[in-house]
Amino acid sequence: MINMSVAELKAQFSRVLTAVRAGERVGVLDGKSKRPVAMIVPDEAEELPERDVGFLDHKVRIEFMDDFDMTEEELLGSGE
């Protein structure tokens, strides 16, 4: 893990992003005391299992946008 001050982070932001893309974690230190205040970590997309859609299985493709803001329980219960 890399630790750097806010000033270092600002000066080397492109290099930091390259390191994070490669899997590195970067700790952000604040002030003269170098107190840890944040962590920049690689994004890990959540893998969701495919669901069986009944008689439409393999006939349609259902895809939800990233900003879809409804739980699975709310969606499945909406027809009642």
VOPAGU-2260 file (C-alpha; in pm, 1 decimal, decimal comma):
REM VOPAGU-2260
SITE   aa  ch    i         X         Y         Z
SITE  MET   A    0       0,0       0,0       0,0
SITE  ILE   A    1     115,0     350,6     -83,3
SITE  ASN   A    2      59,2     643,1     157,0
SITE  MET   A    3      81,7    1002,5      39,4
SITE  SER   A    4     -13,6    1348,7     152,3
SITE  VAL   A    5    -290,0    1546,8     -14,7
SITE  ALA   A    6     -23,8    1765,8    -183,3
SITE  GLU   A    7     157,5    1459,5    -321,2
SITE  LEU   A    8    -172,6    1311,4    -436,7
SITE  LYS   A    9    -264,3    1629,7    -623,7
SITE  ALA   A   10      78,2    1646,7    -788,7
SITE  GLN   A   11      83,9    1280,1    -892,4
SITE  PHE   A   12    -285,2    1204,7    -949,6
SITE  SER   A   13    -238,5    1041,8   -1292,0
SITE  ARG   A   14      31,5     810,9   -1155,1
SITE  VAL   A   15    -190,3     727,6    -856,9
SITE  LEU   A   16    -477,1     628,9   -1087,0
SITE  THR   A   17    -241,8     408,2   -1287,5
SITE  ALA   A   18    -132,6     235,6    -966,6
SITE  VAL   A   19    -494,1     192,6    -848,5
SITE  ARG   A   20    -593,4      41,3   -1184,7
SITE  ALA   A   21    -310,3    -207,5   -1131,7
SITE  GLY   A   22    -463,7    -310,0    -797,3
SITE  GLU   A   23    -268,7     -84,8    -559,7
SITE  ARG   A   24    -437,6      79,9    -260,2
SITE  VAL   A   25    -343,1     439,8    -180,8
SITE  GLY   A   26    -380,6     592,9     165,1
SITE  VAL   A   27    -438,9     969,1     178,6
SITE  LEU   A   28    -269,8    1149,4     469,1
SITE  ASP   A   29    -388,4    1490,6     591,0
SITE  GLY   A   30    -202,4    1777,4     750,9
SITE  LYS   A   31     131,8    1798,9     920,9
SITE  SER   A   32      39,8    1510,2    1148,4
SITE  LYS   A   33       1,7    1289,0     838,3
SITE  ARG   A   34    -324,5    1150,7     980,2
SITE  PRO   A   35    -492,9     893,6     750,0
SITE  VAL   A   36    -822,4    1034,5     619,5
SITE  ALA   A   37    -909,9     833,4     309,4
SITE  MET   A   38    -823,0     532,4      98,4
SITE  ILE   A   39    -832,9     506,6    -279,5
SITE  VAL   A   40    -897,3     146,5    -381,1
SITE  PRO   A   41    -964,7     -30,7    -710,9
SITE  ASP   A   42   -1330,3     -56,6    -809,4
SITE  GLU   A   43   -1454,5    -412,4    -781,6
SITE  ALA   A   44   -1773,1    -456,0    -980,9
SITE  GLU   A   45   -2015,0    -690,3    -810,3
SITE  GLU   A   46   -2086,3   -1004,0   -1009,7
SITE  LEU   A   47   -2456,0   -1083,2    -992,7
SITE  PRO   A   48   -2587,5   -1430,8   -1069,8
SITE  GLU   A   49   -2802,8   -1475,0   -1377,8
SITE  ARG   A   50   -3168,2   -1530,3   -1301,3
SITE  ASP   A   51   -3408,5   -1769,9   -1470,0
SITE  VAL   A   52   -3690,2   -1569,9   -1633,5
SITE  GLY   A   53   -3928,9   -1863,0   -1675,6
SITE  PHE   A   54   -4082,4   -1933,8   -2015,3
SITE  LEU   A   55   -3893,3   -1635,8   -2164,1
SITE  ASP   A   56   -3556,2   -1788,3   -2073,4
SITE  HIS   A   57   -3316,2   -1760,5   -2370,7
SITE  LYS   A   58   -3579,1   -1559,4   -2563,4
SITE  VAL   A   59   -3530,1   -1216,6   -2407,7
SITE  ARG   A   60   -3249,0   -1025,0   -2248,0
SITE  ILE   A   61   -3322,2    -826,7   -1932,4
SITE  GLU   A   62   -3068,0    -565,5   -1829,5
SITE  PHE   A   63   -3093,4    -301,1   -1558,3
SITE  MET   A   64   -2906,5      27,1   -1580,9
SITE  ASP   A   65   -2656,4     112,8   -1306,5
SITE  ASP   A   66   -2879,1     392,4   -1175,0
SITE  PHE   A   67   -3187,1     166,6   -1135,5
SITE  ASP   A   68   -3282,4     234,7    -774,4
SITE  MET   A   69   -3517,2     -43,0    -664,4
SITE  THR   A   70   -3437,9    -348,9    -459,7
SITE  GLU   A   71   -3504,2    -693,2    -600,2
SITE  GLU   A   72   -3774,2    -743,9    -334,7
SITE  GLU   A   73   -3948,2    -419,0    -435,3
SITE  LEU   A   74   -3936,9    -515,2    -802,3
SITE  LEU   A   75   -4072,0    -866,8    -749,5
SITE  GLY   A   76   -4343,1    -746,8    -513,4
SITE  SER   A   77   -4461,0    -463,8    -739,8
SITE  GLY   A   78   -4711,7    -680,9    -927,0
SITE  GLU   A   79   -4913,0    -768,5    -616,7
